[in-house]
Amino acid sequence: MSLQNDIMAAMKTAMKEKDQVALEALRAVKSAILLAKTSAGGNDELSEEDELKILQKLVKQRKDSAAIYLEQDRKDLALPEIDQAEVISQFLPEALSEEEIEKVVVMTIDHIGAESMKDMGRVMGIVNKELAGKADGKTISTIVKAKLS
């Protein structure tokens, strides 16, 4: 519930400052949270992990959209997407560096005794749970592939 309160407070601030980009991003977050709560069956509170997944998904969507717009040389459409991604990212925990992610991956590989790419799924599952919200899945995947190959 604290995320929802934080979002509402940020929305009020954005309205007072007439910050349309931030307001649009925050409304998208609020909408996604309400949608997730509704699909979960009523007024059930979302876990912190679910909230982080929602935020990550929204940031990823905006970054992907911005990349597509930039490929098509549409900076006018890409910039608001990038700005919205930054606004949403404020509510995510600080991301880990590649070195920190690599340490967790190596520890996990040693712990479960993974030896080849056949074990990638097991390693990814454990590392993704451990680093939920702190690391991008693509980065984790790249590091796991490098260590197992």
Secondary structure, DSSP 4 states (H G I P E B T S, - for coil): -HHHHHHHHHHHHHHHHT-HHHHHHHHHHHHHHHHHHHHHHSSPPPPHHHHHHHHHHHHHHHHHHHHHHHHTT-HHHHHHHHHHHHHHHTTSPPPPPHHHHHHHHHHHHHHHT--SGGGHHHHHHHHHHHTTTTS-HHHHHHHHHHHH-
